[in-house]
Amino acid sequence: MAKYLRTSSISAEVENLIRDAKERLYIISPYLKLSDNIKELFNDKERDKTDVRIIFGKQELNPSEMSYLQQKKYIRLYFSKNLHAKCYLNEKKMVISSMNLYEFSQVNNKEMGILIDRDDENDKNVYEDAWRDIDSILNNATDFAYIEVPKENKQEKEVAKKTTQTKPSTPKQGYCIRTGVPIPFNVEKPMSYEAYQRWAEYGNPDYPEKFCHFSGEPSNGKTSVERPILQKNWKEAQKVPGF
């Protein structure tokens, strides 16, 4: 049955459910600031190719945080404007608590939480009820997959400005590997937003797609999110700035 958690126990159980996630991991927290320990656990999930979805509600991600998250292929980031819930779950366990996922809360605040175990018959219905609400929040959230990472500081802006002045270039146009429509060239994001929304329902990186992200030509199923460029175009694509 459900277990009551205090501050230190909440941190421990959240870390445990992240560590134990095999199929899915959902992080729901209005404020998103990741501790080094949580980042290490996310790195493990990335290597395991675990489906990780993070839903947050305050647009206060600093550039380094955004950059870290968007570099992860198996982490999906979503924004829900009115989100105030704090909930962390994998395919078997769920923690609902007052704790945001950032280090200060884990160290200095007094928090309360509940641990729910899906395998416990007394908790199963509670887990499923909460899951339906989480699924609704996710379906109505804004996908951050195609939001550009902001510049760190003024110095970086100056460097970028000088580079643009000395080496003018036009961004390479790419093509959506599912629909063929023109989009910015980016091997990490080779789909239009609409196509990505459909793909994300299953999230299979090896699912055969229809077009080459580099040339736009039909790929006859030889491209995918994992391999968005046809083999014959690979060397040429590597010459694109920022590849």
N, C-alpha and C positions, 0 to 999 in steps of 0.2 A: 504494500500500500504506500501512498505518498509519504515522503519523508521531509520533515522540516529542516531547513538549513540556515546556519548563521554565516557571517561574513566569510571566514576562512574556509568553511565547508562549501560555500557557493563557488569560490574560486577553484577549489580542488575538483568539484564535480563538473564544472564547465570544462576544465582542462581534461578531465577523464573522458567526457563524452566527445570532445574534439579528437582526442587520441584514439578513441575506440571506433570512430565513425568509419564505416566501410563503404556504404552505398551513398549516403547523403549527410550533409552537415548544413544546418541553417543557423545563422546568427542574426538575431533581431534586436537592435539596440539604437535608440535615437542618436546617441553620441558615439562616434566611432573613432577611437584612438587605440592603436594596438601596442601592447607591451612587447618587449623583445621575446618573452617566453611564448606569447600567443603567436607571434610571427614564426618562431621555430616550429610550432605545431602545425601552422598552415603550410610551411615548407614541406613537412612530412606528408600532409594530405595531397599536396601538388605532386609529389613523387609517386604517391599511391593512386593518382588520377581519381580522387574522390570528388564527387560533385559538391561544391561548396557555394552556397548562396548567402550573401550578406545584404540585409535590408536595414537601412538607417534613415533617420528623419531630420537631421540637421546638416545643412550644407556647410560644414566647417572642416572638411578634410584638407589637411595641408598638402602641398605638392608632393612631398616625399611619400606620404601615406598613399595618395592616389597613384603615384608611380609604382609603388610596391605592389599594390593590388592589381593594377592593370597589366603588370608583367606576368601574372599568374594565369595560365591557360584554363585552369579548372575552377577558378574563383569567379563568380558572377556578382556584380555589385548593383544594387537597386536602391532607389530613393523613394520614400513614402512620406509625403508632406506632413501629414497629421499623426505620424507614428509617435507613440509614447510608451508602447509596450517593450518589455525586456524579456526575451525568451531565447533559449539556446537548445537545440535538439539535434540528435542523429536519428537513425532509423529505429532505435530501441529506447532511448531515454530523452527526457526533456527537463530543463530547469527553467522555471518561471520565477523571476526574482525582481527586486528593486535595483539590482546592480547593472550599471552600464558597463560596456566592455572597454574600459580604459583603466590604466594603472592606478590613478589616484583613488578611484572608487575602491579598488581591491586592497589598498593599503590603509587609507584614512577614514573611510566612511563605515558606519554601522548599517549592515544590509540584512534583509530577510529573503528567504526563498523556499521553494518547494521542488523536490525531485520527484518526477513521475516516471514510472517504469512500465513501458508498453507490454512487457512479458508478464506482468502481474495482472491477474484477472480483475483485481480491484481498481487498477489504474488505466486499463485499456480504453475504456470509453472516454475518460478524461483526456487521454492523449489524442484520441481520434477527434474529439470535439475541438480541441485546441488546434489540431492540424488543419481542420477545415477553415478556421479563421486565418491561419497563416497562409494557406493556399490562396485565399481571397485577397489578403494584403499583397502577396506577391504578384497576382494577376493584375492588380490595379496600380502597382508601383511603376516608376520610370526606370527603364534599363539604362545603366551608366556605361554600357560597353562601348559606346561611340562618343563619349565626352572626352575631349582632349585634356591631357594633364597640364595644369597651369605651370608657368615658369616659377622657379624657386625664388628668385630675387632680382633686383635691378641689374646686378652685375651680369647675370645670365642673359637678361634682355639685351644688354649692351653687346655682349658677345654675339648673340643671335643677329642683332642689327648689323654689326660689322661684317659678319659672315655673309649676310644677304647683300650688303653693298659691294663686297669684293667678288662674290661668286653668285651673281644673279641666276636663278633657275626657276623653272616652272614645275610645280609638283606633278609627279607622274600620275596619270589617270589609270585607275584600275577598273576591274569589272566584277560585279557580284557573281560568285561562282554558282549561285542557284538560279538567278533570273537573267544575268548578262547585262544588267543596267550599269551605266558608268557610276563609279564611286571612287573616292580617294584610294590610291594604291597603298595597301598596308597588309602585309602577309599575316599579321596577327588578327586583323578584322576584315576578312575577305568577303563579307556579305553586307548587303544593304540592311538598314535597320529592320524593315518589314520582314525580309527573309530570315534574319537572325532570330526574330521573335518566333517564327515557325520552327526553326531548327532547334531552338532552346527548349522546346517541349520535350524533346528526347535527348538532346545534347550529345549525339554520337559524333565524335570528331572524325571518324573514318567513313561516315555515310557518303556514298558516291554522289557527286554533284555534276552540273551540266556544262560549266564553262571554266575557262582558264582565267584566273585573276589578273594575270599579266597582259595577255593578248586579247581576251574576250572571245576567243574562238571556242567552238563546241569541244568539250573534253570527253564526251561519250562515257561519263562515269569514272574517268581517270583522275579527277580532282576531288578534294574533300577539304574540310576545315583543317585537318592535319597536313594535307598536301595540296594547297590551293593553286599551285602552278604546274603546268605540264612539264614533264622532264625535259623536253626539247627546248623549252624557254627558260630553264633554270639558270644557266650561266648568264644569259642576257639580263635576267631579272636582278641578279646579284649586283649589277652595275648601277642600279638605281640608288641615288643618295638616300641614306636612312634605311636601307634594306636590313 
